[in-house]
Amino acid sequence: MSHNRAVIHRRFTLASRLGEPIHGDLRLPDGSGPHPVVVCCHGFKGFKDWGFHPWLGVRLSEAGLAAVHFNFSRNGVRAADGDIEDLDAFRRNTLSIERDDLDTVLDAVLSGAIDPSLDGARLGLFGHSRGGGIALLGASERPEAKALVTWAAVSHFDRIADEATLAEWRRSGVYEVVNSRTGQKLPMGVAFLDDVLSNLARLDLSAAARRLAVPWLLVHGTADPTVAFDEANDLLAAAAGPARLLPLDGAGHTFGAVHPFAGPTPHLAAAAEATLAHLRSALAGAPPA
């Protein structure tokens, strides 16, 4: 256990529904609780220790909100504090597995298995990029969720429309994406493709937005080269509940954050401030910003 500016940091490991480890970090505010809690989902090629995630966990905890960050079980990270190295696990990952992993974490929060001081009646979800889509699915399906924040969230998961690319993926059994940070070629197996095509209704993010009834803050950079700003507008248009879009003028996909983390940028600070205000209003009874 470590203390950082009145924040208590603990690690935990859960077993996924397939019996694989889900490594996580819990950051708690000072005090005995019960603490409102935010469960945070990393994005594609990401992990719980990537870039801004630990910093955001500290910020949440300093604001009186417990923060739970975790690695999806097949994101390719073996060690509790590692980087992507298990390419076979990465190859075997699917969106349905990530959605199930989120349920495993939520169930552990609600049961007190992660920490008995967490208040399951004041539960929020956060997600970045593809993790924003997973968090949206979770918030729309789990009645325990009381608030949602997404950063640079995808509006759909079927992101490869080129028929020749899809045919080659099936022929070769793998679709490789380059991790620009490390130069790794990360393999995605055909199981990922089959999962998307077989679960179009379950993985429909527009439908999830229509189901969502809790307060939702969407944060998106207008210069995002990875997930176009139009996707934020699409999600907002589909939202049936209370949703608000915060456009960050000129911001990219990670709001200027890099890994290893080099400190917050103005865009990242703006995203975090809006996030804290939204979650404290929804979960901790603070006046809305």
Secondary structure, 3 states (H helix, E strand, C coil): CEEECCEEEEEEEEECCCCCEEEEEEEEECCCCCEEEEEEECCCCCCCCCCHHHHHHHHHHHCCCEEEEECCCCCCECCCCCCECCHHHHHCCCHHHHHHHHHHHHHHHHHCCCCCCEEEEEEEEEEECHHHHHHHHHHHHCCCEEEEEEECCCCCCCCCCCHHHHHHHHHHCEEEEECCCCCCEEEEEHHHHHHHHHCCCCCCHHHHHHHCCCCEEEEEECCCCCCCHHHHHHHHHHCCCCEEEEEECCCCCCCCCCCCCCCCCHHHHHHHHHHHHHHHHHHCCCCCC
